[in-house]
Amino acid sequence: MVLYRPVGTEELELIKESGYSAFPPRLPEQPIFYPVLDESYAVEIAKVWNVKYNHDHKGYVTKFQVEDAYASQFEVHQVGDFYHQELWVPAGELEEFNRHIVGKIEIVKEFTEQVLSCPVKCDRSYLPTKDGEE
């Protein structure tokens, strides 16, 4: 299963320290690790949240693969639009989840504060269309 995870610089540094092979443990107030199933959704989070709320105003989209048989045990939750789908992994299972990552975690997109000079609504080309709608 191919998954995406929007991250800030601090989380990215921890991923780098793992040799791009693992996500860092969740903080106590973060009971769920939720990678997303759609790159467009990850881009949206990185642009809208990570860039705006991280101290360095940077956001990244990571891409990785998890063994299908292992990933299938976790629930997929739709949390908004049709492409807002997340795989919910309990924080206590993240270490085991990391052992089922196939290959390396890749950085596929990077966003900076300049992105915010044009609000997301003026460039929504990164969003998928439902059933071919324009």
C-alpha positions in Angstrom: 0.0 0.0 0.0 1.4 3.4 -1.0 0.8 6.1 1.6 1.7 9.7 2.1 2.5 11.7 5.2 2.7 15.5 5.4 5.4 16.5 7.9 7.1 19.6 9.2 10.9 20.1 9.4 11.2 18.7 12.9 9.5 15.4 12.0 11.5 15.2 8.8 14.8 15.6 10.7 13.8 12.6 12.8 12.9 10.6 9.7 16.3 11.5 8.2 18.0 10.3 11.5 16.3 6.9 11.0 17.9 6.6 7.5 14.5 7.3 6.0 13.2 4.0 7.3 10.9 5.0 10.2 8.5 7.6 11.5 9.2 9.0 15.0 7.1 8.1 18.0 4.0 10.1 18.5 3.8 12.7 21.3 1.6 11.8 24.3 -1.2 14.1 23.0 -1.1 12.3 19.6 -2.8 8.8 20.1 -3.1 8.1 16.3 -0.5 8.1 13.5 -2.5 8.8 10.4 -0.8 8.6 7.0 -3.0 9.5 4.1 -4.0 7.5 1.0 -4.0 10.3 -1.5 -1.1 12.5 -2.4 -3.4 15.5 -3.1 -4.7 15.3 0.5 -1.1 15.2 1.8 -0.2 18.3 -0.4 -3.3 20.1 1.0 -2.2 19.5 4.6 1.4 20.4 3.9 0.4 23.7 2.2 -2.4 24.7 4.5 -1.2 23.5 7.9 2.5 22.7 7.9 3.6 25.9 6.2 1.2 28.0 8.2 1.8 26.6 11.7 5.4 25.3 11.8 7.9 27.8 13.2 10.0 27.7 9.9 6.9 27.8 7.7 7.9 24.7 5.7 5.9 21.6 4.9 6.9 18.4 3.2 5.0 15.4 1.7 6.6 12.0 2.2 5.7 8.9 0.3 6.3 5.4 1.4 5.0 1.8 1.0 3.8 -0.6 3.6 3.2 -4.3 3.2 -0.4 -4.7 2.0 -1.2 -7.6 4.2 0.0 -5.7 7.3 -1.6 -2.4 6.4 -5.0 -4.0 5.8 -5.5 -4.5 9.5 -5.9 -0.8 10.0 -9.1 1.2 9.4 -9.3 3.7 6.6 -11.3 6.8 7.7 -12.8 9.4 5.4 -12.5 12.7 7.2 -13.8 15.2 4.7 -13.9 15.2 0.9 -13.8 12.0 -1.1 -10.0 12.1 -1.2 -9.5 12.9 2.5 -8.8 9.3 3.5 -6.5 8.4 6.4 -5.1 5.1 7.7 -5.5 5.2 11.5 -2.6 3.5 13.3 -2.7 3.5 17.1 0.4 5.3 18.4 1.4 2.3 20.4 1.7 0.3 17.2 3.9 2.7 15.2 7.1 0.9 16.0 5.7 -2.3 14.5 4.2 -0.3 11.6 7.7 1.0 10.8 9.0 -2.5 10.6 6.6 -3.1 7.7 7.7 -0.2 5.6 9.0 -1.4 2.3 12.0 0.5 1.1 12.7 4.1 2.1 10.5 7.0 3.0 10.8 9.5 0.1 10.4 13.3 0.2 8.2 14.0 -2.8 7.1 17.7 -2.3 8.4 20.7 -0.3 6.5 23.9 0.4 7.6 27.1 1.9 6.0 30.3 3.2 5.9 31.8 -0.4 3.1 29.3 -1.1 0.9 31.3 1.2 1.2 34.5 -0.8 -1.5 33.0 -3.0 -4.2 31.4 -0.9 -4.8 27.7 -1.6 -8.2 28.5 -3.1 -6.5 30.4 -6.0 -4.5 27.3 -7.0 -6.3 24.1 -6.4 -4.8 22.3 -9.4 -3.3 19.8 -7.0 -6.7 18.5 -6.0 -8.2 15.5 -7.6 -11.6 15.6 -9.3 -14.3 13.2 -8.5 -15.5 11.1 -11.4 -13.9 13.4 -14.0 -15.5 16.6 -12.8 -13.8 19.8 -13.7 
